[in-house]
């Protein structure tokens, strides 16, 4: 059955186009956007209409770093049911595509998480696009709240595991100095997206990794070697390289908005993407939770351990977009693209999701002017039809 979404202010086009368009209709059929038509097109007479009543119609948000939500932590429960619950919690805030994210753990847990994501994709859990494996191939000197007992070097023995999903997308965050350029190249050749994070790498080590297929930086500025006067470090390499993508957590606390505004001047805006780094507290009233045997406190939009160390966030993607407009001075269309079109490109999904255009998956968000989410569609199914 086809349905036309009408009477909305729509973010069409791509790139850095800032316009919101009125007088258009989005025709959905078989889970995809079949056409974008003038609102008066005669073909619309033959299909059901869904009146947006002047709301914003935006590409669905895509979050590549989701540790948990709805009271569920993926590390604690690497299962199809957990992924479904996490996706349901974040869908309320406009996230229609996400990567369940596993922080550093034993390789047996990594294998269970990959199997769970494979099962979730095969059973059609709404929104799940693949997996983000954040560790355990990290540098203990930049571990953050990752358990140092779980950290290890990445050698050829783990490559088979990291490339075993065979469906969806696999994103691996690693410290380049904890492996070899050849292994990075092998992962990329096998279809894995490789990002640098929790790394103490030098500028030279990062640039070598970039030449071998590294394309991302996980939560830029956090848990990585910094830009200094004599050693540019990971941050310097990330900001200099115009082609790689940088994930940023815009909550005002993980990174100063001043620092992020400076970063946005260093490379193309379309190489920055919003991530939440969300913990299980998102979508709940939790004041604390357990992470690998440690108590984590929820403090506003961030989570901290009992030593005050950052431990992920308590923020949703709609809030990140609002913050990007307010704190970073980008326009609303630009902020939305930082949460949709550009992360889709980073994951190699830019030809099928992240935009409102003919042929794209019908992953959409209707919201008011304060970016409060009114309705979402995942592969054409509305929250009114499919609660996820």
MARDO-757960 format. One line per 4 residues: number of its first residue (from 1); for each residue x, y, z of C-alpha. Coordinates in nm, 2 decimals. Each point is the difference from the previous one (the first is absolute). Layout:
<nodes>
NUM = X,Y,Z ~ ...
</nodes>
This chain:
<nodes>
1 = 0.00,0.00,0.00 ~ 0.13,0.35,-0.09 ~ -0.04,0.30,0.22 ~ 0.09,0.37,-0.07
5 = 0.13,0.22,0.27 ~ -0.13,0.35,-0.07 ~ -0.02,0.35,0.16 ~ 0.35,-0.01,0.16
9 = 0.31,0.21,-0.01 ~ 0.25,-0.25,-0.15 ~ 0.38,-0.02,0.00 ~ 0.06,-0.11,-0.35
13 = 0.32,0.01,-0.21 ~ 0.34,-0.09,0.13 ~ 0.34,0.14,0.09 ~ -0.01,0.34,0.17
17 = -0.33,0.12,-0.15 ~ -0.17,0.18,0.29 ~ -0.35,0.03,-0.14 ~ -0.32,-0.14,0.15
21 = -0.25,-0.06,-0.28 ~ -0.38,0.04,0.01 ~ -0.26,-0.10,-0.25 ~ 0.14,-0.35,-0.06
25 = -0.11,-0.35,0.07 ~ 0.20,-0.31,0.08 ~ -0.14,-0.32,-0.14 ~ 0.08,-0.32,0.18
29 = -0.04,-0.34,-0.14 ~ 0.15,-0.34,0.09 ~ 0.22,0.15,0.28 ~ 0.16,0.26,-0.23
33 = -0.05,0.35,-0.12 ~ -0.14,-0.06,-0.35 ~ -0.03,0.37,-0.10 ~ 0.01,0.35,0.13
37 = -0.28,0.19,-0.17 ~ -0.16,0.34,-0.01 ~ -0.29,0.00,0.25 ~ -0.24,0.06,-0.29
41 = 0.11,-0.29,-0.21 ~ -0.29,-0.19,-0.14 ~ 0.16,-0.34,0.09 ~ -0.06,0.08,0.37
45 = -0.37,-0.03,-0.05 ~ 0.03,-0.38,-0.02 ~ 0.19,-0.05,0.33 ~ -0.07,0.04,0.37
49 = 0.12,0.33,0.15 ~ 0.16,0.06,0.33 ~ -0.03,0.37,0.10 ~ 0.31,0.12,0.19
53 = -0.19,0.32,0.10 ~ 0.30,0.22,-0.06 ~ 0.25,-0.21,0.19 ~ 0.37,-0.04,-0.10
57 = 0.07,-0.31,-0.21 ~ 0.36,-0.10,0.04 ~ 0.22,-0.30,-0.10 ~ 0.00,-0.25,0.29
61 = 0.29,0.04,0.23 ~ 0.29,-0.25,-0.01 ~ 0.21,-0.06,0.31 ~ 0.32,-0.21,-0.04
65 = 0.08,-0.01,0.38 ~ -0.29,-0.14,0.22 ~ 0.12,-0.19,0.30 ~ -0.35,-0.03,0.14
69 = -0.34,0.16,0.07 ~ -0.33,-0.08,0.16 ~ 0.17,-0.15,0.30 ~ 0.20,-0.25,-0.21
73 = 0.38,-0.01,-0.04 ~ 0.12,-0.19,-0.30 ~ 0.30,-0.14,0.18 ~ -0.22,-0.15,0.27
77 = -0.24,-0.15,-0.24 ~ 0.14,-0.06,-0.35 ~ -0.33,-0.14,-0.14 ~ -0.27,0.07,-0.26
81 = -0.24,0.10,0.28 ~ 0.25,0.25,0.14 ~ 0.06,0.15,-0.35 ~ -0.38,0.03,-0.05
85 = -0.04,0.18,0.34 ~ 0.29,0.24,-0.07 ~ -0.14,0.09,-0.34 ~ -0.34,0.06,0.14
89 = 0.13,0.24,0.26 ~ 0.20,0.20,-0.25 ~ -0.27,0.00,-0.27 ~ -0.21,0.23,0.23
93 = 0.27,0.26,-0.06 ~ 0.02,-0.03,-0.38 ~ 0.27,-0.27,-0.04 ~ -0.12,-0.23,-0.28
97 = 0.34,-0.16,-0.06 ~ 0.26,-0.10,0.26 ~ 0.30,-0.22,0.07 ~ -0.02,-0.18,0.34
101 = 0.34,0.07,0.15 ~ 0.20,-0.25,0.21 ~ 0.28,0.15,0.21 ~ 0.31,-0.20,0.08
105 = -0.08,-0.35,0.11 ~ 0.12,-0.36,-0.03 ~ 0.00,-0.13,-0.36 ~ -0.27,-0.25,0.10
109 = -0.23,0.29,0.08 ~ 0.10,0.17,-0.33 ~ -0.10,-0.32,-0.18 ~ -0.34,-0.01,0.18
113 = -0.06,0.37,-0.09 ~ 0.07,-0.06,-0.37 ~ -0.23,-0.31,0.00 ~ -0.27,0.21,0.17
117 = 0.03,0.28,-0.26 ~ -0.01,-0.26,-0.28 ~ -0.32,-0.14,0.15 ~ -0.15,0.34,0.05
121 = 0.06,0.09,-0.37 ~ -0.14,-0.33,-0.12 ~ -0.31,0.03,0.21 ~ -0.07,0.35,-0.11
125 = 0.06,0.19,0.33 ~ -0.08,0.36,-0.10 ~ 0.30,0.23,-0.05 ~ 0.29,-0.23,0.07
129 = 0.27,0.06,-0.27 ~ 0.29,-0.20,0.13 ~ 0.23,0.01,0.30 ~ 0.26,0.23,0.14
133 = 0.28,-0.19,0.18 ~ 0.18,0.26,0.22 ~ 0.30,-0.19,0.13 ~ 0.15,-0.20,0.15
137 = 0.29,0.09,-0.24 ~ 0.07,0.33,0.18 ~ 0.29,0.17,0.18 ~ -0.02,-0.03,0.38
141 = 0.15,0.35,0.02 ~ -0.32,0.14,-0.15 ~ -0.24,-0.26,0.14 ~ -0.26,0.23,0.15
145 = -0.25,-0.22,0.18 ~ 0.09,-0.31,-0.21 ~ 0.11,-0.29,0.22 ~ 0.38,-0.02,-0.03
149 = -0.01,-0.37,0.06 ~ -0.19,-0.05,-0.33 ~ 0.24,0.20,-0.22 ~ 0.23,-0.18,-0.24
153 = 0.19,0.04,-0.32 ~ -0.17,-0.08,-0.33 ~ 0.18,-0.28,-0.19 ~ -0.11,-0.22,-0.28
157 = -0.17,-0.25,0.24 ~ -0.30,0.25,0.05 ~ -0.04,0.11,-0.36 ~ -0.24,-0.28,-0.08
161 = -0.22,0.09,0.29 ~ -0.01,0.37,-0.09 ~ -0.10,-0.08,-0.36 ~ -0.26,-0.27,0.08
165 = -0.33,0.20,0.00 ~ -0.05,-0.04,-0.38 ~ -0.30,0.22,0.00 ~ -0.06,0.36,0.09
169 = 0.30,0.22,0.09 ~ 0.29,-0.07,0.24 ~ 0.17,0.30,0.16 ~ 0.31,-0.07,0.20
173 = 0.16,0.26,0.23 ~ 0.37,-0.08,0.07 ~ 0.32,0.16,0.10 ~ 0.22,-0.01,-0.31
177 = 0.31,-0.05,0.21 ~ -0.15,-0.32,0.14 ~ 0.01,-0.17,-0.33 ~ 0.17,0.02,-0.34
181 = -0.08,0.20,-0.31 ~ -0.03,-0.33,-0.19 ~ -0.27,-0.12,0.23 ~ -0.19,0.33,-0.03
185 = 0.02,-0.04,-0.38 ~ -0.13,-0.36,0.02 ~ -0.30,0.11,0.21 ~ -0.09,0.27,-0.24
189 = 0.05,-0.23,-0.30 ~ -0.25,-0.24,0.17 ~ -0.26,0.28,0.03 ~ 0.06,0.12,0.35
193 = -0.01,0.37,0.08 ~ 0.30,0.08,0.22 ~ 0.01,0.30,0.24 ~ 0.27,0.12,0.24
197 = -0.09,0.04,0.36 ~ 0.14,-0.05,0.35 ~ 0.34,0.05,-0.16 ~ 0.32,0.16,0.10
201 = 0.13,-0.02,-0.36 ~ 0.24,0.26,-0.14 ~ -0.08,0.21,-0.30 ~ 0.22,-0.22,-0.21
205 = -0.17,-0.32,0.12 ~ -0.35,0.14,-0.08 ~ 0.10,0.12,-0.35 ~ 0.14,-0.34,-0.07
209 = -0.33,-0.15,0.11 ~ -0.19,0.24,-0.22 ~ 0.21,-0.11,-0.30 ~ -0.10,-0.36,0.08
213 = -0.38,0.06,0.02 ~ -0.08,0.17,0.33 ~ -0.29,0.23,-0.07 ~ -0.14,0.11,0.34
217 = 0.07,0.14,0.34 ~ -0.21,-0.10,0.30 ~ -0.13,0.27,0.23 ~ 0.26,0.26,-0.12
221 = 0.21,0.15,0.28 ~ -0.10,-0.26,0.25 ~ 0.24,-0.28,0.09 ~ 0.26,0.08,-0.26
225 = 0.34,0.17,-0.03 ~ -0.05,0.38,-0.02 ~ 0.12,0.27,-0.23 ~ 0.31,0.17,0.15
229 = 0.26,0.24,-0.13 ~ 0.26,-0.26,-0.10 ~ -0.21,-0.32,-0.04 ~ -0.33,0.03,-0.18
233 = -0.12,-0.34,0.14 ~ -0.32,-0.17,-0.10 ~ -0.21,0.32,0.02 ~ 0.24,0.19,-0.23
237 = -0.01,-0.28,-0.25 ~ -0.38,-0.02,0.01 ~ -0.04,0.37,-0.05 ~ 0.26,0.02,-0.28
241 = -0.14,-0.29,-0.21 ~ -0.29,0.14,-0.21 ~ -0.14,-0.34,-0.10 ~ -0.05,-0.18,0.33
245 = -0.31,0.03,0.22 ~ 0.00,0.11,0.37 ~ -0.27,-0.10,0.24 ~ -0.08,0.27,0.26
249 = -0.21,-0.01,0.31 ~ -0.17,0.34,0.03 ~ -0.11,0.01,0.36 ~ 0.21,0.30,0.12
253 = 0.20,-0.23,0.23 ~ 0.18,-0.27,-0.19 ~ 0.17,0.28,-0.20 ~ -0.02,0.38,0.04
257 = -0.22,0.16,-0.27 ~ 0.28,0.25,-0.06 ~ 0.23,-0.29,-0.09 ~ -0.26,-0.15,-0.22
261 = -0.06,0.33,-0.18 ~ 0.37,0.02,-0.07 ~ 0.00,-0.35,-0.13 ~ -0.28,0.07,-0.24
265 = 0.22,0.26,-0.17 ~ 0.28,-0.24,-0.06 ~ -0.16,-0.24,-0.25 ~ -0.33,-0.03,-0.20
269 = -0.31,0.01,0.21 ~ -0.13,-0.31,-0.17 ~ 0.28,-0.20,0.16 ~ -0.14,0.05,0.35
273 = -0.28,-0.23,0.13 ~ -0.20,0.00,0.32 ~ 0.01,-0.30,0.23 ~ -0.16,-0.04,0.34
277 = 0.23,-0.26,0.16 ~ -0.33,-0.08,0.18 ~ -0.02,-0.21,0.31 ~ -0.29,-0.20,0.14
281 = -0.14,0.30,0.18 ~ -0.13,0.16,-0.32 ~ -0.37,-0.02,-0.01 ~ -0.03,-0.08,0.38
285 = 0.01,0.18,0.33 ~ 0.31,-0.19,0.11 ~ 0.24,0.18,0.23 ~ 0.26,-0.27,-0.02
289 = 0.08,-0.34,-0.15 ~ 0.27,-0.27,0.00 ~ 0.28,-0.02,-0.26 ~ 0.22,-0.31,0.02
293 = -0.03,0.00,0.38 ~ 0.04,0.37,0.05 ~ -0.27,0.25,0.11 ~ -0.06,0.27,-0.26
297 = -0.18,0.32,0.10 ~ -0.24,0.19,-0.23 ~ 0.08,0.37,0.02 ~ -0.22,0.20,-0.23
301 = 0.10,-0.08,-0.36 ~ 0.32,-0.20,0.10 ~ 0.08,-0.31,0.19 ~ 0.30,-0.02,0.23
305 = 0.16,-0.27,0.21 ~ 0.06,0.05,0.37 ~ 0.33,0.17,-0.07 ~ -0.17,0.26,-0.22
309 = 0.13,-0.16,-0.32 ~ -0.23,0.04,-0.30 ~ -0.18,-0.33,-0.09 ~ -0.21,0.07,-0.30
313 = -0.31,0.23,-0.02 ~ -0.36,0.03,0.11 ~ -0.09,0.19,-0.32 ~ -0.22,-0.08,-0.30
317 = 0.06,0.09,-0.36 ~ -0.28,0.27,-0.02 ~ 0.17,0.18,0.29 ~ 0.34,-0.03,-0.17
321 = -0.15,0.17,-0.31 ~ -0.15,0.28,0.21 ~ 0.34,0.04,0.18 ~ 0.18,0.02,-0.33
325 = -0.22,0.29,-0.11 ~ 0.02,0.18,0.34 ~ 0.37,-0.07,0.09 ~ 0.17,-0.03,-0.33
329 = -0.19,0.25,-0.21 ~ -0.08,-0.23,-0.28 ~ -0.35,0.02,-0.17 ~ -0.27,-0.25,0.08
333 = 0.03,-0.16,-0.35 ~ 0.38,-0.03,0.05 ~ -0.04,-0.15,0.35 ~ -0.26,-0.25,-0.13
337 = 0.24,-0.11,-0.28 ~ 0.27,-0.05,0.27 ~ -0.24,-0.26,0.14 ~ -0.13,-0.16,-0.32
341 = 0.16,0.05,-0.34 ~ 0.37,0.03,0.11 ~ 0.01,-0.30,0.24 ~ -0.17,-0.20,-0.27
345 = 0.28,0.09,-0.24 ~ 0.26,-0.09,0.27 ~ -0.15,-0.35,0.03 ~ -0.02,-0.05,-0.38
349 = -0.38,0.03,0.01 ~ -0.03,0.34,-0.17 ~ -0.17,-0.14,-0.31 ~ -0.29,-0.15,0.20
353 = -0.07,0.20,0.32 ~ 0.05,0.34,0.16 ~ -0.19,0.21,-0.26 ~ -0.35,0.07,-0.12
357 = 0.03,-0.10,-0.36 ~ -0.15,-0.24,-0.25 ~ 0.14,-0.35,0.04 ~ 0.11,0.05,0.36
361 = -0.12,-0.21,0.29 ~ -0.30,0.18,0.16 ~ 0.17,0.07,0.33 ~ -0.15,0.33,0.11
365 = -0.08,0.22,0.30 ~ -0.29,0.25,0.04 ~ 0.08,0.26,0.27 ~ -0.12,0.34,0.13
369 = 0.21,0.31,-0.01 ~ 0.16,-0.09,0.34 ~ 0.11,-0.33,-0.16 ~ -0.24,-0.20,0.22
373 = -0.07,-0.32,-0.19 ~ -0.36,-0.05,-0.11 ~ 0.03,-0.31,-0.21 ~ 0.27,-0.22,-0.17
377 = 0.00,-0.23,-0.29 ~ 0.25,-0.29,-0.04 ~ -0.01,-0.16,-0.34 ~ -0.33,0.16,-0.06
381 = -0.16,-0.13,0.32 ~ -0.13,0.28,0.23 ~ 0.01,-0.01,0.38 ~ -0.38,0.00,-0.04
385 = 0.02,-0.34,-0.17 ~ 0.32,-0.14,0.15 ~ 0.11,0.08,0.35 ~ 0.34,-0.16,-0.07
</nodes>
